[in-house]
């Protein structure tokens, strides 16, 4: 099986936020939740970079490690998903996640924030694939249809790549050798505990 | 002859060698705006090594989303999964072993001079009601808190995921709402008992004699002995800090950012587990550990001999107070004779 990963090429991202919009539209993500967001660092200064960030579907996922009810699971494609029927909304995954991926539908207290929501890599949840129940809880399941995540698919500059780790690493390596200098493959070191071979 | 052949071979081979050598491609110049700036990968690594957050600007209203990477999450994970589990496990199992061992060694501490049959009031109804409000909420808070730390490993395999989520969900609501009676009780407890819990010189003597736990000596004490004073200050100060950090956690991001939330969790978890372990000893000595002790918080009336053995100076005070309200010896009722 493939090992699915995200890669954001910070030299290509133009902060158009199309990935954010596509994600919200595809999954009917409620107000207040952004499964994907674009962060600009060094804004307005030399070396400004924009990075599109969502759940990185970590190898050794911190959210899964700290969850008190053990509601996370990793699919055969190494996508980290969670069961909203088991989640109690405690917020521990948010404290542990290095990328700020877990979010809550309500601004409430420790008990009233609702079930955690995060990027599913367009792979839905534990419900039967592409059913109404799955759509309401987790959004659409493009992976089950043989498609890749929409955010990366419609990225206009192809800064955001999604797919099998080896394939997107090869694409990125080719870009870097062409350019002659490397930039950030954001989050790779943190999420996958490996450095891109450039 | 050989030399000439070699020279010829070398001459033929040289162009081939020159052709094979790769033409060294000049690397593209670093773009202007990258001069003096660390590459993104390097920035990520350095921040991770220093444990720093990388944040920037977002165009969505949620300002917290501007945090790109917060490596502290991994420290928090290590605390939650390893440190806290070990502290809690050692404190709780250790305390249970100590108490079990003590019971085996000493058995139930009896009233040495036997019950007298006379009683005096030790705690008023208000004091007892407040004590049990704090105690009952503390036990539920403690058990539901332990469930969040240890339940995944101890309870989840037994009851299954659906039932465990139901238990944890109810437990979480109980944990939230019982925080309020607990805090109120702590404040009342402080007001009611602080005047009897000021440390004094006699406490040193009590501690030196280990409170008479290992013998039949009874070091003198006022209304509260040094052990009880320790429990009082643990409850008021520890409970106060646990409550304060708990309110930070109940209202996430209302008072602090993610680093503050993580710190609040660490304070809350460590103190709560240590308090729970300390309260196990309090529960032990107040119930099975000592004859006559439970009455103080049960009916509020304690046996005179028990009181004389454990709180001699308090009994003297009570007797003096009672005598002040009594008629002097030899006084005659009006209209007598």
Interface residues (C-beta under 8 A of the other chain):
Chain A: X10 X15 X17 X20 X32 X34 X37 X38 X39 X40 X41 X42 X43 X46 X47 X48 X49 X51 X53 X62 X65 X66 X67 X68 X69 X70 X71 X83 X85 X86 X87 X88 X90 X91 X92 X94 X95 X96 X97 X98 X99 X100 X109 X110 X111 X113 X179 X180 X181 X182 X183 X184 X185 X186 X187 X189 X190 X195 X196
Chain B: X27 X28 X30 X31 X32 X33 X34 X35 X36 X37 X39 X40 X41 X43 X44 X45 X48 X54 X55 X56 X57 X58 X59 X60 X62 X64 X65 X66 X67 X68 X69 X70 X71 X73 X74 X76 X77 X80 X81 X147 X148 X149 X151 X152 X156 X161 X162 X164 X165 X168 X169 X172 X173 X175 X176 X249 X250 X251 X252 X258 X261 X262 X265
